[in-house]
Amino acid sequence: MENIARIDRQDMFSLIRNFSKQCLTARDIAVKADLPSPGARFKNIVMCGMGGSGIGGEIFSHLFADSLDIPVFVNRAYTLPKFVSKDSLVVISSYSGKTEETVSALRALQKIRPYVLCVTSNGEVEEIAREKNYVLIKVPGGQPPRASLGYLFVPVLFALARLGIVEDQQAAFDESIELLNSISDELSHLDENKNEALHLANRLSDRTAIIYGSVEPNAALPTRWRNQISENAKALAFANLIPEMNHNEIVGWSASTAILDKTFVIFLEDDNNSQRIKTRIEATKEILLNNNVPFSELFAKGRSRLCRTFSLLYYADFVSFYMAVLNDVDPSPVANIDFLKGRLSAAYAE
């Protein structure tokens, strides 16, 4: 691990360690943003975004699923669902402002005329927002979208609280910042005996990660873990939720399957889970033990739901970073995404 600087040439480590500062900056931007009154009650919320820019919408939708009295729909497509109307709140999230699927959805809104909130650092999203007089929350640019969750999620959280859609989040946010700082200090030490993320990364070094969370308290957690491992560590990872995986995928954990020798399961758990979910998790672990599949457990920390969600999200950043370093891979470049974008550009130019 002494070669971190040699491997991490674009200093992803600093971006991860300073996540709480990013969140504080994002909060300050959001509370100062000009948010005109919608003039009427929203009938639904649509969150548009892809990849690192889109995960914030998914986190929000699950975080408040049982407290909102209007539906939240996460849109990861070029088009918009037919139900979007002038009574909708549409959140456009694109860190670069160039995400083609999200820009396409944004352009489709011009005839519908809903209340539109754009979060971006630049690009076409900013241009369209200014041209059409949409609400624009501009955040600092210049880093990978996956390392910009604070800039993309926190402004939406505080903006929607200001609009009266969710209750005030300041106390939960303050608790989250305090815990993020504590986790950052703990997981920045390069002693595996004192660093749970580094220890877990070592256990994953020659295995494929399977991440299991639950519908309680935030179903977006396994997706975020899978995405961070894929992009930072350049390694395949797979994710699913309990109870859904108990009805299908659980059957695949069989001793007759040779691939089990190369897998490692991570359970993202919360003491506040219902007893039914806890029982399902324990039964799933028993099946893994019976088939000699190694696994690890990570438990949410904190009092508020926001803090407990952030605590498990943050571990994914450190674990995926240490996996990259242990595999001698620079965590920042995403060559396959760049290749795909190049092919798309060439196809459009023809």
C-alpha positions as CSV (number, residue, x, y, z in Angstrom):
1,M,0.0,0.0,0.0
2,E,3.0,2.3,0.1
3,N,2.7,2.8,-3.6
4,I,-0.7,4.5,-3.5
5,A,0.5,7.7,-5.0
6,R,2.1,5.8,-7.9
7,I,-1.1,4.0,-8.7
8,D,-3.6,6.7,-7.9
9,R,-2.3,9.2,-10.3
10,Q,-5.3,11.5,-10.3
11,D,-5.7,11.4,-6.5
12,M,-9.0,9.7,-6.1
13,F,-8.0,9.0,-2.5
14,S,-8.3,12.7,-1.7
15,L,-11.7,13.0,-3.3
16,I,-12.9,10.1,-1.2
17,R,-11.4,11.3,2.1
18,N,-12.9,14.8,1.6
19,F,-16.4,13.6,0.9
20,S,-17.9,15.4,3.9
21,K,-16.4,18.7,2.7
22,Q,-18.1,18.2,-0.6
23,C,-21.4,17.6,1.1
24,L,-21.0,20.8,3.1
25,T,-20.2,22.8,0.0
26,A,-23.2,21.3,-1.8
27,R,-25.5,22.1,1.2
28,D,-24.4,25.7,1.1
29,I,-25.1,25.9,-2.7
30,A,-28.5,24.4,-2.2
31,V,-29.7,26.7,0.6
32,K,-28.8,29.8,-1.5
33,A,-30.4,28.6,-4.7
34,D,-33.3,30.5,-6.2
35,L,-36.3,28.2,-5.8
36,P,-39.5,29.8,-7.1
37,S,-42.7,28.5,-5.7
38,P,-44.3,25.8,-7.8
39,G,-47.7,27.4,-7.4
40,A,-49.4,24.1,-7.0
41,R,-49.0,20.7,-5.4
42,F,-46.9,18.2,-7.3
43,K,-48.5,14.9,-8.3
44,N,-45.3,13.0,-8.8
45,I,-41.5,13.4,-8.9
46,V,-39.3,12.1,-11.7
47,M,-35.5,11.8,-11.2
48,C,-33.6,11.7,-14.4
49,G,-29.9,10.6,-14.4
50,M,-27.4,7.9,-15.4
51,G,-24.5,6.3,-13.6
52,G,-22.9,8.3,-10.9
53,S,-25.2,11.2,-11.8
54,G,-28.3,9.1,-11.4
55,I,-27.6,7.2,-8.2
56,G,-28.6,10.2,-6.1
57,G,-32.2,10.0,-7.4
58,E,-32.3,6.3,-6.5
59,I,-31.0,6.9,-3.0
60,F,-33.6,9.7,-2.5
61,S,-36.5,7.6,-3.8
62,H,-35.8,4.8,-1.3
63,L,-34.8,7.1,1.5
64,F,-38.3,8.7,1.5
65,A,-40.4,5.9,0.0
66,D,-42.5,5.4,3.2
67,S,-42.9,9.1,4.1
68,L,-43.9,10.7,0.8
69,D,-47.5,10.7,-0.3
70,I,-46.6,11.1,-4.0
71,P,-44.7,8.6,-6.1
72,V,-41.0,9.0,-7.1
73,F,-39.9,7.5,-10.4
74,V,-36.2,7.1,-11.3
75,N,-35.8,7.6,-15.0
76,R,-32.7,6.1,-16.7
77,A,-33.8,6.5,-20.3
78,Y,-33.7,8.8,-23.3
79,T,-37.4,9.3,-23.1
80,L,-39.9,10.2,-20.3
81,P,-42.7,8.2,-18.9
82,K,-46.1,9.2,-20.3
83,F,-47.5,10.3,-17.0
84,V,-45.1,13.3,-16.7
85,S,-47.2,16.5,-16.9
86,K,-47.2,20.1,-15.9
87,D,-48.0,18.9,-12.4
88,S,-44.7,16.9,-12.1
89,L,-41.5,17.8,-10.5
90,V,-38.6,16.7,-12.7
91,V,-35.1,16.6,-11.4
92,I,-32.4,16.5,-14.0
93,S,-29.0,15.3,-12.7
94,S,-26.0,15.3,-14.9
95,Y,-22.6,16.1,-13.4
96,S,-21.0,16.9,-16.7
97,G,-24.1,18.3,-18.2
98,K,-23.5,16.2,-21.3
99,T,-25.1,12.8,-20.4
100,E,-26.9,12.1,-23.7
101,E,-29.8,10.1,-22.2
102,T,-30.5,12.8,-19.6
103,V,-30.1,15.7,-22.1
104,S,-32.6,13.9,-24.4
105,A,-35.1,13.6,-21.5
106,L,-34.5,17.3,-20.7
107,R,-35.3,18.4,-24.2
108,A,-38.5,16.4,-24.2
109,L,-39.7,18.4,-21.2
110,Q,-40.0,21.6,-23.2
111,K,-43.5,20.8,-24.5
112,I,-44.7,19.4,-21.2
113,R,-43.6,22.4,-19.0
114,P,-43.4,20.7,-15.6
115,Y,-41.4,22.2,-12.7
116,V,-37.8,21.4,-13.6
117,L,-34.8,21.4,-11.3
118,C,-31.4,20.9,-12.9
119,V,-28.2,19.9,-11.0
120,T,-25.1,20.1,-13.1
121,S,-21.6,21.6,-13.3
122,N,-21.7,22.6,-17.0
123,G,-22.7,21.5,-20.5
124,E,-26.0,21.3,-22.3
125,V,-28.0,20.9,-19.2
126,E,-26.8,24.3,-17.9
127,E,-27.4,25.9,-21.3
128,I,-30.9,24.6,-21.6
129,A,-31.7,25.4,-18.0
130,R,-30.7,29.0,-18.5
131,E,-32.4,29.3,-21.8
132,K,-35.7,27.9,-20.5
133,N,-35.5,29.5,-17.1
134,Y,-35.5,26.2,-15.3
135,V,-34.2,26.1,-11.7
136,L,-30.4,25.6,-11.9
137,I,-28.2,24.4,-9.1
138,K,-24.7,24.7,-10.5
139,V,-22.0,22.7,-8.6
140,P,-18.2,22.6,-8.9
141,G,-16.9,20.4,-11.8
142,G,-13.7,18.7,-12.7
143,Q,-14.0,15.3,-11.0
144,P,-15.5,11.9,-11.9
145,P,-19.3,11.8,-11.4
146,R,-19.0,8.7,-9.2
147,A,-16.8,10.8,-6.8
148,S,-19.4,13.7,-6.8
149,L,-22.3,12.1,-5.0
150,G,-22.4,14.9,-2.5
151,Y,-22.7,17.5,-5.2
152,L,-25.5,15.6,-6.9
153,F,-27.5,14.3,-4.0
154,V,-27.3,16.9,-1.3
155,P,-28.6,19.8,-3.3
156,V,-31.7,17.8,-4.3
157,L,-32.2,16.8,-0.7
158,F,-32.1,20.4,0.6
159,A,-34.0,21.8,-2.4
160,L,-36.9,19.4,-1.9
161,A,-36.9,20.2,1.8
162,R,-37.2,23.9,1.0
163,L,-40.1,23.1,-1.4
164,G,-41.9,21.3,1.5
165,I,-41.8,17.9,-0.2
166,V,-39.7,16.3,2.6
167,E,-39.2,17.4,6.2
168,D,-36.2,19.5,7.2
169,Q,-33.0,17.4,7.0
170,Q,-30.5,19.7,8.7
171,A,-30.2,17.6,12.0
172,A,-29.8,14.4,10.0
173,F,-27.3,16.0,7.7
174,D,-25.2,17.3,10.7
175,E,-25.2,13.8,12.2
176,S,-24.1,12.4,8.8
177,I,-21.2,14.9,8.4
178,E,-19.9,14.0,11.9
179,L,-20.0,10.3,11.1
180,L,-18.5,10.7,7.6
181,N,-15.5,12.5,9.2
182,S,-15.1,9.7,11.7
183,I,-15.3,7.0,9.0
184,S,-12.8,8.9,6.8
185,D,-10.3,9.1,9.7
186,E,-10.8,5.4,10.4
187,L,-10.6,4.1,6.8
188,S,-7.6,6.3,5.8
189,H,-5.1,4.4,7.9
190,L,-3.2,1.8,6.0
191,D,-3.1,-0.8,8.8
192,E,-5.3,-3.7,7.8
193,N,-5.8,-4.6,11.4
194,K,-7.4,-1.2,12.1
195,N,-9.0,-0.6,8.7
196,E,-12.1,-2.6,7.9
197,A,-12.3,-1.4,4.3
198,L,-8.7,-2.4,3.6
199,H,-9.3,-5.8,5.2
200,L,-12.4,-6.4,3.1
201,A,-10.6,-5.3,-0.1
202,N,-7.9,-7.9,0.6
203,R,-10.5,-10.6,1.0
204,L,-12.1,-9.5,-2.3
205,S,-8.8,-9.3,-4.3
206,D,-9.2,-12.6,-6.2
207,R,-13.0,-13.0,-5.9
208,T,-16.1,-11.6,-7.5
209,A,-18.1,-9.4,-5.1
210,I,-21.8,-10.2,-4.6
211,I,-23.5,-7.5,-2.6
212,Y,-26.8,-8.1,-0.8
213,G,-28.9,-5.4,0.8
214,S,-32.5,-5.3,1.7
215,V,-35.5,-3.2,0.7
216,E,-35.2,-1.7,4.2
217,P,-33.8,0.9,4.7
218,N,-32.4,1.8,1.3
219,A,-32.6,-0.5,-1.7
220,A,-30.1,1.7,-3.6
221,L,-27.1,0.6,-1.5
222,P,-26.2,-2.6,-3.3
223,T,-26.4,-0.8,-6.6
224,R,-24.0,1.9,-5.4
225,W,-21.6,-0.7,-4.2
226,R,-21.7,-2.6,-7.5
227,N,-21.1,0.5,-9.5
228,Q,-18.2,1.7,-7.3
229,I,-16.4,-1.6,-7.5
230,S,-17.0,-1.8,-11.3
231,E,-15.6,1.8,-11.9
232,N,-13.0,2.2,-9.3
233,A,-11.6,-1.4,-9.0
234,K,-12.3,-2.3,-12.7
235,A,-13.8,-5.5,-11.4
236,L,-17.2,-7.2,-12.0
237,A,-19.6,-7.1,-9.1
238,F,-23.2,-8.1,-8.7
239,A,-26.0,-6.9,-6.5
240,N,-29.5,-7.9,-5.4
241,L,-32.0,-7.3,-2.7
242,I,-33.6,-9.4,0.1
243,P,-36.4,-10.5,0.0
244,E,-36.4,-10.6,-3.8
245,M,-33.3,-12.8,-4.2
246,N,-34.8,-15.3,-1.7
247,H,-37.3,-16.2,-4.4
248,N,-34.9,-17.0,-7.2
249,E,-31.1,-16.2,-6.9
250,I,-30.8,-18.1,-3.6
251,V,-31.2,-21.4,-5.5
252,G,-28.0,-20.6,-7.4
253,W,-25.9,-20.9,-4.3
254,S,-25.3,-24.6,-4.7
255,A,-22.2,-26.7,-4.1
256,S,-22.5,-28.1,-7.6
257,T,-21.7,-24.6,-9.0
258,A,-17.9,-24.2,-9.5
259,I,-18.1,-20.4,-9.6
260,L,-18.8,-20.4,-5.9
261,D,-15.1,-20.8,-5.3
262,K,-14.4,-17.4,-6.7
263,T,-17.2,-15.4,-5.0
264,F,-17.4,-13.3,-1.9
265,V,-20.7,-12.0,-0.5
266,I,-21.1,-8.7,1.4
267,F,-24.3,-8.2,3.4
268,L,-25.3,-4.5,4.0
269,E,-27.4,-4.7,7.1
270,D,-29.3,-2.4,9.5
271,D,-30.3,-3.2,13.0
272,N,-33.6,-1.4,12.3
273,N,-34.6,-4.0,9.7
274,S,-37.9,-5.8,10.4
275,Q,-37.6,-9.1,12.1
276,R,-38.8,-10.9,8.9
277,I,-35.9,-9.3,6.9
278,K,-33.5,-10.2,9.7
279,T,-34.7,-13.8,9.6
280,R,-34.3,-14.0,5.8
281,I,-30.7,-12.6,6.0
282,E,-29.7,-15.1,8.6
283,A,-31.2,-18.0,6.6
284,T,-29.4,-16.8,3.5
285,K,-26.1,-16.7,5.4
286,E,-26.7,-20.3,6.6
287,I,-27.1,-21.4,3.0
288,L,-23.8,-19.7,2.1
289,L,-22.0,-21.4,5.1
290,N,-23.4,-24.8,4.0
291,N,-21.8,-24.2,0.6
292,N,-18.5,-22.8,2.0
293,V,-19.0,-19.4,0.5
294,P,-17.2,-16.6,2.5
295,F,-19.1,-13.5,3.4
296,S,-18.8,-10.3,5.4
297,E,-21.3,-8.2,7.2
298,L,-21.4,-4.4,7.4
299,F,-23.9,-2.6,9.6
300,A,-25.3,0.8,9.3
301,K,-24.3,3.4,11.9
302,G,-26.0,6.5,13.2
303,R,-29.5,7.4,14.4
304,S,-31.2,9.0,11.4
305,R,-32.0,7.1,8.3
306,L,-29.9,9.6,6.2
307,C,-26.9,9.0,8.4
308,R,-27.3,5.2,8.3
309,T,-27.6,5.3,4.6
310,F,-24.5,7.5,4.2
311,S,-22.5,5.2,6.5
312,L,-22.9,2.2,4.2
313,L,-22.5,4.2,1.0
314,Y,-19.2,5.6,2.2
315,Y,-17.6,2.2,2.8
316,A,-18.1,1.4,-0.8
317,D,-15.8,4.2,-1.9
318,F,-13.0,3.1,0.3
319,V,-13.4,-0.6,-0.4
320,S,-13.4,-0.1,-4.1
321,F,-10.5,2.2,-3.9
322,Y,-8.3,-0.2,-2.0
323,M,-9.3,-3.0,-4.4
324,A,-7.9,-0.9,-7.2
325,V,-4.7,-0.2,-5.4
326,L,-4.2,-3.9,-4.4
327,N,-4.7,-4.9,-8.1
328,D,-2.3,-2.2,-9.2
329,V,-5.1,-0.3,-11.1
330,D,-5.5,3.4,-11.3
331,P,-9.1,3.9,-9.9
332,S,-9.9,7.1,-11.9
333,P,-9.8,6.2,-15.7
334,V,-12.8,4.4,-17.2
335,A,-11.4,3.2,-20.5
336,N,-14.5,1.1,-21.5
337,I,-16.8,4.0,-21.0
338,D,-14.6,6.3,-23.0
339,F,-14.5,3.6,-25.8
340,L,-18.2,3.4,-25.8
341,K,-18.7,7.2,-26.0
342,G,-16.2,7.2,-28.9
343,R,-18.2,4.6,-30.8
344,L,-21.4,6.5,-30.2
345,S,-19.9,9.7,-31.4
346,A,-18.6,8.0,-34.6
347,A,-21.9,6.4,-35.2
348,Y,-23.7,9.7,-35.0
349,A,-21.2,11.4,-37.3
350,E,-21.8,8.9,-40.1
